[in-house]
Amino acid sequence: MPTSHPSGWAHADGALRGPSWLREPGDVNALVPHLWSATARKVEGDLEIGGLPVADLVAEHNTPAYVLDEVDLRTRARAFRDAFEGYDVYYAGKAFLCTTVARWIEEEGLHLDVCSGGELTVAERAGFPMERVGYHGNNKTYPELRRAVTLGVGRIIVDSLDEIERLAQITADLTSTGSITRPVGVMVRVTAGVEAHTHEYIATAHEDQKFGFSIGNGRAFEAVRRVVAAPGLELRGLHSHIGSQIFDTSGFEVAARRVLALHARVHEELGVELPEMDLGGGFGIAYTTQDDPADPPELATEITKIVDHECRALGVAVPHLSIEPGRAIVGPSTCTVYTVGTVKPVELDGGAVRTYVSVDGGMSDNIRTALYDADYSCTLANRDSEAGPVLTRVVGKHCEAGDVVVRDEFLPADVRPGDLVAVPGTGAYCRSMSSNYNHALRPPVISVRDGVARVIVRRETEADLLATDVGDQ
């Protein structure tokens, strides 16, 4: 927000015109196609997804609600699977995971990445083949690791020396009792010192953070050495993840060079040829018109070219590769639908006016705007309007000034209480990071396909809210 004007930010040029990339639309009722899921369209002003008017879904299920386009999710999953032929494509379940989505991912031929005991529980409930599951996490507990080993999880990505020691003890115990009969597949997560072009809190390959072993200070090589020395562990390879919401492959190029140099060193000094390498995920999506993400074929071409080139330069064989898209598969598949409660023009110094549109959700169902300063778009979802566009700020109902859903967007000037507003691109992390702040009830996730709606995660009730409150019992 501009702050340089001596009379205050509201007087600065562009203060109430929004960010420089935001343009006033020629038609305020129209959708920007690349921000929405595959089947989203406007019919006489009504937003339809999966062949169903959003207003009809709201009449049955109320708001707020996450509306998931099944065709879009499956199409994106297949696009990664097909573009990265020969790779193992792991869907990053942390983006959004429920039993139904896990089953869809399995049906589309992808693997599944989990990073908690709870996510592993969902995978188990869905009947996901455990040999196709990878288990992440910087602080996996003894019970969590033991369970993962017992279930036969395909690979565990180790993140600390403590975890390697813990896992070696578990495998020794389970092997001695005959509970397992083969070594546990392990990958070592390394940090390559690459600063991804993303928010500080979601850049995960620079040195000063909690994940992985640094290549630069030798910790990664020591971790590899310890895994190799542990009888019950089978070292599959190295894992690198450079961040999230990344739009180009330059960071992958630097990371691949450094990870493959370690890969070659392991072969040379330890006599171990690592069969696999995982380059992580973090592929970006379009939240607003400023975003221009690469498609899976483009990503696959560039990443494969990078790895081939670095392997030739080092004189090593190309390892079996894997990636971990999450947001790029589920993010664009979902929108969140809200009901407008109040519309408040707020007069600012100098006569400027900002229009605040308050909806019946907020930071409890989408914390990303407050947490990451994320940008979103939105549209009026229940009618056509002949009014001109007005720059609005869509805010939630929580008792926080930072409870913003969409910081800047053009909506029709006649937006009013009772209207429906839909926000695209909310499939990743919104439901996963949702909360009961102010004792809000988490919204449902409603899958739509071919004119049929199905609740795949139900709305929380007040009984759910009180179930853990023991009161005076």
Secondary structure, 3 states (H helix, E strand, C coil): CCCCCCCCHHHCCCCCCCCCCCCCCCCCCCCCHHHCCCCCEEECCEEEECCEEHHHHHHHHCCCEEEEEHHHHHHHHHHHHHHCCCCEEEEECCCCCCHHHHHHHHHCCCEEEECCHHHHHHHHHCCCCHHHEEECCCCCCHHHHHHHHHHCCCEEEECCHHHHHHHHHHHHHHHHCCCCCCCEEEEEEEECCCCCCCCHHHCCCCCCCCCCEECCCCHHHHHHHHHHHCCCEEEEEEEECCCCCECCCHHHHHHHHHHHHHHHHHHHHHCCCCCEEECCCCECCCCCCCCCCCCHHHHHHHHHHHHHHHHHHHCCCCCEEEECCCHHHHHHHEEEEEEEEEEEEEECHHHCEEEEEEECCCCCCCCHHHHHCCCCCCEECECCCCCCEEEEEEECCCCCCCCEEEEEEEEECCCCCCCEEEEECCCCCCCCCCCCHHHCCCCCEEEEECCEEEEEECCCCHHHHHHCCCCCC
